[in-house]
Each structure stands twice: as structure tokens, then as C-alpha cells.
Amino acid sequence: MINASQTPIQIRSTLKLSLVACTFLLIQACSQTTDNNFTETSDFSTSNHLMDRSFTPQWSNSDIGKDMLAVRRASENSLLSYDIVKSLTVEVGPRIPGSKGDKAAVAWAEDKLQSLGFDKVYKQPVRVRNWERGFADARVLAPFEQNLVITALGGSIATPEEGLQAKVLMFDSLNDLQLASNGEVEGNIVFLNTKMQRDRAGKFYGQVVPNRVNGAVEAAKLGAKAVIIRSVGTDNSRFAHTGIMRYNDEVKKIPAGAISTADADILEAMFETLQGSDQEIVLSLNMQAKDAGWQTSYNVIGEFTGSERPEEVVLISAHLDSWDEGTGALDDGAGVGIVTAAAKLVKETLGQPKRTIRVVLYAAEEIGLVGAYQYTRANKDDLPNIIMAAESDFGAGQIYQLDTRFNSAVRNNAEDLYAALAEMGITLGSNDARGGPDVSMLPAQGVPVISLRQDGTYYFDYHHTANDTLDKIKIEDIQQNQSVWAMVTAYMANTNFDPRPAEPLE
Amino acid sequence: MINASQTPIQIRSTLKLSLVACTFLLIQACSQTTDNNFTETSDFSTSNHLMDRSFTPQWSNSDIGKDMLAVRRASENSLLSYDIVKSLTVEVGPRIPGSKGDKAAVAWAEDKLQSLGFDKVYKQPVRVRNWERGFADARVLAPFEQNLVITALGGSIATPEEGLQAKVLMFDSLNDLQLASNGEVEGNIVFLNTKMQRDRAGKFYGQVVPNRVNGAVEAAKLGAKAVIIRSVGTDNSRFAHTGIMRYNDEVKKIPAGAISTADADILEAMFETLQGSDQEIVLSLNMQAKDAGWQTSYNVIGEFTGSERPEEVVLISAHLDSWDEGTGALDDGAGVGIVTAAAKLVKETLGQPKRTIRVVLYAAEEIGLVGAYQYTRANKDDLPNIIMAAESDFGAGQIYQLDTRFNSAVRNNAEDLYAALAEMGITLGSNDARGGPDVSMLPAQGVPVISLRQDGTYYFDYHHTANDTLDKIKIEDIQQNQSVWAMVTAYMANTNFDPRPAEPLE
């Protein structure tokens, strides 16, 4: 647990480690998505066998089958997940860690869990570094005067108060930048213009996000004054996508911002237009972000206590914080709505669960899984009691696949669950799930996790932009998520199925 | 012609008349779109007869048929219209009338027409009132603190320097506002929350745009401090849509802004959440727009002089100005590209046209067709020489219908033209076209016009927003427009077909 007795240096290095881990996990989580096809996993034949059986009514004849069917029916008549994300986004809105909005979100969450009748509602302090965006302004001064839509990357330092001006150099990728020479880059503004492809699983995020996370360090190594990146997003619009970036203590800190994809196109077209001429593109950049110091945020936790095995915990989660320009509807208001509603529906439909259902709404995911690491430290002795952990943090697109990280000796025993999901068109995928960012550190402790893989075709159109608002959530989509999470939660809470320990990470 | 010898009062009243006319035309142009179905027009049987013949090869055997086919083929191998709008949006960008960008656009246009080899390139001064947006900031202060995305409406006055704060009252429509009482509205901020439906012909624009144009006057009549409207747009996003609004000298001027549709949803949801409570929604509004005085802008005109009947003019047009937040790609960079490329392709493919082809790039359309009225006044004696006038000003969506306003006695004589277009899937519509905003005043002078009706399904997602940028234009779409305009221009310039005078306005 990070507490006041830690020195600033300890805290800083913990945060830095978190950021490094976050980056690593983001990249891993994304590269992992290439394995999303069931036919690519080793247990094809076994699972396929289960799939074959999914269309028999058998699963719904068992007690747990009846339970799952009951919560599914209840969910289909419930707008609870939507109502929760609506309440969060309308009554609280943006909630960057440590901000006034974040504190309002914590109060909102406690109140919401209490009003939904959770048996226990409590919060766990998390020290977070508050960063304030301030204004950001970018304009091409020559040879064609134009303003560009820009946003500061999370954690970026400010430019000098009067801004800075320099020639812009465009690179297609971080790799191309790394191949450039000091002489070429020194004193200039680096523009990283890597395009991101659209994909259901969002698998190209991991290829492009290093521009955002590491762009400033790589550009600064070569003496750049600042870095701007093409937004890590699949939209063509003038919304700039923010997101965490990091510095390296060995390398000079330079300001880092993202321009919208439309503005990146404009800048690229300027380079095209000037090809063969010796005219330079001069950019003026002024961003006044600031580090606003330490604040206390909280993981907010609600439980329905198990009636038979209260010490055994089914942990379902989302993160409460968001970036500060949108209202955090998809990222991660949707997750907050989905897991909270799932727990409530199980309790309401089936009564007290046999195992404890714990809803964890993590603090400060966006700035490096800070709340999740704090949870892991503070609950170290309790981790072996977690039967399964999972997070919903990929918007509100429909679920199409269940990945697990279960003890493989028992994995196939959850056949009623797999069959119930198969009937909804959800396939069983691999056994190398990571469970979502905030539970991704748990499998290393032996905690089983699952990933309910969502359709993310449009997720990166809105991700980390001002345009992440409630209107992007389709009721039928979030309701499908709610149903699936409620069924999984019912299964894990009311059966003896015990997939501990998780298979080791490969 | 408005010139320096006019008194400010004369000029102001001319401008006011223009604004009134603009509003009227906007509404008329849109309500007219309900008549877009050929089967609803009176000349069904005749035109249907022509349609039947369109699939015979007959039209392409005539000299003009061969000409049209040749320009169509040339167009299909040309990216000229796209390259022109790219050049305008990248090298100039935003160009609100009278601004530095507008002056750059005039220089760009002269240069572009000259470099394309037009025989004559000249410009016509237009006095315009320059309006500067300044910043705009709206935030809900109570009971839920949130920032709203807002933009000032074109022509709006500023709030007091320190902003203003008041309770918000929501109305579903301008009509509902008009039914409210002074006591209810006085001292408050009016929020007009009318939703706009999506439609291929954009026919719902005319129903909603009065909120924008007249909202301030109607709200001020009841004593409101300010008005904010739900953006006149079909998107769900956080782009606010600007556009011209007007005041009335008899009614107090109050500031007017548009919030994005997503923000309107948030505000509406706040009202829902508070239903039955006595809590008020308090908004803080600060907009620092200003009237920046008179400037000179220009209609920029390029001609290919007729080889046989140089005094007879085929006038094809678009407007050069744009709103100031996007780069004016759809509105109306696309039109500039389409008509300029069409003229050039005709000349390049067929040689000197028989009649003069005149490309007019109007100034200051957005603030009330100011350049178009100026053109009409300055060219009063030449109007009878215009064989046909038309404007492209509805983005880059594909053309699906030709409407005309021709002398009905000869309308059917253009059968080769109709047949050539029919082969491209373009139907012949009504004979009550208005021709586009900047030529809409010409039929009253007997000038024939046509409207090449475009697919505007997505046009109002981007219209008057920062998101109106080049990436919204599909090359195949603008190329189809280019082909059709080139074919129509070739037909009108190289035949004896003479549809003068236009049928009177109904």
C-alpha cells in the first residue's frame, strides 16, 4: 500500500513502475488479440465438443442452468447497466484521477452501490498524481497558416509559457524516428504519423500506442523540442485522442500532444504539397498542462456476501476514473454499469449468492492501473480466495467470445456455462486470457481470470476523446453485456466450479 | 452594388434584407425537397417517355452525345475536382467572410483559375461584415457540474466580459417557446432542443434551422438573457454546428450559441433526472464573439470565352467562403472543385466552347448570399444573357436527380442530356428548381436554373462544424459530381438549346 510514510521518491518510482507495467500490458493485451480465434487454440477439439452440445437444452435443466436462464431473462427486462452509466456520465461526467470530478465519482459510486442494496460498500484509498490539461494550441505558421486540433497527452509537461516554434519533421513510425540522426531532429518538432487500422478486437492499438507512450522519449533522445502524434484512433474526425505518455529520467522531458486524424491528414498533405521544394513547415505549439500534485482517490467496492462460502470471492470490476474531455461513457462508464448491474441482477433474481460477489470500481486506471496495484497490495493475503476475477473495460460493444485463464485440469467442467453462452453466439476462446487491465496482474498470483471479448470495431473512434459520451452506447449492446456478465457471475457464485490456480503466464 | 458611398444605415439594411432573404431561401430550398420525387411532378408522362428512351444508344450518336461521352470519359480519369478542394482546404483552410483566410482564398482562387488556363479571370468587390468568433465557454454550475461544448452562432453578440449565469429553460421547439409567457422566460437562458432527422435530401434542415436563425429574437421577446440551441445537425457527436443567426432591430440583442447534439442530450438528461424535484439547472455562459467591421471580399470569376456566341453565358458556381472552424471541404470546397473542374474538363476535352462558360466563386454566401446579391446587382444588364445558372453547394454526395427551371415549352428538347444522365442513374425531377442558394434570386429575373440534387444523407453530420474537412470527401463521389457537371456544362455550352426564360416562381 502506498501511504503517507513513503518518501516521494519511493512513490514516484512505484508510479513509474506502474506506468511501465501499464504500457507493457497495453501492448501485450493488444498483441494477444491476434489469438482471438478459437481454432488457433490448442484445446480446439475439447471445446468444440462442448460447442456441439451447446444446442441441446441440457444445460438449462441443471440448477445452475435454471439460474443462468433466470438472470438472463431478468436482464433482458432491465435497463440497469444503461441507467447506471447514464447517471455517472450525466451527474458526474469527466473524472480524471485526483480531480474534483474524480472525487464526485467516488461519492457517486458509494451512493449508487448503497442505493442498490449491496451488503457492504467500502472504499480503499489510492494516492494518485493529479494532472491538469490546461489549454493546448497548435498552429501552422508557414507556409500555409492553419490551426490544428490538438490535445496534450496525459502526463505531458507544458511548453514554455509563450509557447515554442520550430520546423516540423514527419515520420511514418516510431521505428523511422529511431533511425533518424540527431543532426536531423535536433531543435525541431517531431510529428509521428502512424495510421491505425480498424479491427473488431482492436488489435492494432498495440501497434500504434507506443507512439503515444514512448514518442516523447524517443524524440527527445534525438534533441527534438516537442513531439506531436497522429491520434491513436480509427476515426476520421477532428477529435484528438489523449492517453497516458511517459518520460524517462535519463532523457530530457519535452511536451507531447496528439493532433486529430483529420489534422494529421492536413499536415501530411502539406508535406506532399511541398515535396521537392525547400520550404519548411513551421509550427507554433503552446500547451499549458501541469502536474497538480498528490491527491487521494479511492477504489470503491461493493459486495453481496456469500451465504455458504463468504470467504470465496467472485471479483468483477471496471474502472471509475476517465479521461477529462469526454464523459467517460465507453471508457469506462459502460464497464461500471455492466458489472454493477450484473451483480445486482444476480442478487435480485436468485437471492443471496453462495460465494461473495465483489464489485470493484478501480481508481486511476488511465494513469497506470494505480488503483489496481493498490488493491493487489492491500488485499495480498486475500488474493488466494478469489475464485475468478474479470474486468469490463472495452466499451459497450457486444460480447462474442469468452477467453479464460483457468486451471486447465478443470477448465472443461464449466460446460453448462459454455453451453449457455454458446446459445447466445458466444464462442469459447483460448485459456490465456489476461482478464482486463486492472486484473491483469492477478494471474501471476494464481488468480483465475476471464476476458469477455467485445466487439470493438468502433471503440477506437471515441477512445480518450471528448466524443466519448453516452449517445455512443446502444441500449441493446450494453444489455447483452449485462446479460452475459450476470450469467457468468451467477455461474461462478452459485456453483462449486473452482478454476484455481490460474495457468501460469506463458 | 454596395460601395463606400452608401451610408452605414443603408448598408446595414441591405445586409439585413439579405439575411432575411437567406433565411427565407434556406427554408424554401429545404421545404422544396419534399418534391424531389419525379412521380410527384406534373410532367411525369413526358419525362417518363424520355426515361424510356434513355437506354437506347441514340443520345450518344449525336454530336453533343459524343461530346458528353468524351467529357465523361475524361472526367473518369481525372482527379481535378478532388485536387482543387484539397489545395483549397490544405493551403487556405477556414475562410469566414472578410477574414485573413478569406483574403487568402481570393488570392488562391485567382491563382488557381489562372493556372488552369481560363481565358479571363477577374474579381468583383463585395463589401462584407466581418465577424470574429472569439472563445465560447458553457458550463453547468448546478446541480451537476459539467462543461458543455458550445460554439457561437454567426453574427451573435458577446456575453458581458465576465460571462452571464442563469437558470436554463428547455423547449422542444421554437413553437413551444413562442407559447411560453414572459414571466416564465424572463431573466433565464432558453435552450431550444429540437432534434433533426436524417434524410437523403436534407429536407428536415428547413424545419430546424429557424431555431438557429430566429431563436435569439424569439427568446429575447420574452426577456431571455441568452439562447442556446441543440446543433442543427444529424450527427451524434460533440461538434457544435455554427451558422448564421439574425437580430431584429425592434428586439433586444442577446447572445446565441449552439451546443453539440451530445451535449444537448446531456442537458436533456439532467432535466429528466431532476423531473419532479425543484432543483434548477444553472448555466454559466461566456462567449466573446465580435463584429470586426467592414471588409472587402470578392466574387472570383473565371471564363472560357465562347467561340460562336461569346455573349451567351453558362454560369456554374459555388461559394468560396466557409465557416471558420472546419476547413470548408464539404461546404463549399467540394462545389468549388466540382464546377471549376467541370469547366476545365469541357475546355480540355472539347476545345473552346461555343457559348461562354463562366465559373463564379461567390463571396460571403454563409452570412446571407452577400456576394450573390452583389453579382446580381453588378451584372444586372447581363442577366438576360445567362442561358442557365447553377450552383454546387451540398457537399460531395453523389447526384441522383436533375431538377430544372426551364421554359416549359422547350424543356423536353434537352432529351440527349436527360438520356445521358439517365444512363448514370440520374432521374429527371421537377421543373421548379431553385438552382442553389447563390443563384436562387436569378429565376425571378427570368434566368433558367438547374439543381443537380445530391445525396445529403451525411451532409448535416459535418455541416458548419470543425469536422468539415477533406477526409469527409470520397474520391468516387466527387468524381461522379465532376462528371455530371462537366456533361451538363458541355451540353449547355455546345448546343443551341435555350431554356430562357425560366418559368415564373410559383
Interface residues (C-beta under 8 A of the other chain):
Chain A: K86 S87 T89 V90 E91 V92 G93 P94 K100 G101 A104 F144 E145 Q146 N147 V149 N236 S237 R238 F239 T261 A262 D265 I266 A269 M270 T273 G326 T327 A466 N467 T469 L470 D471 K472
Chain B: K86 S87 T89 V90 E91 V92 G93 P94 K100 G101 A104 F144 E145 Q146 N147 V149 N236 S237 R238 F239 T261 A262 D263 D265 I266 A269 M270 T273 G326 T327 A466 N467 T469 L470 D471 K472
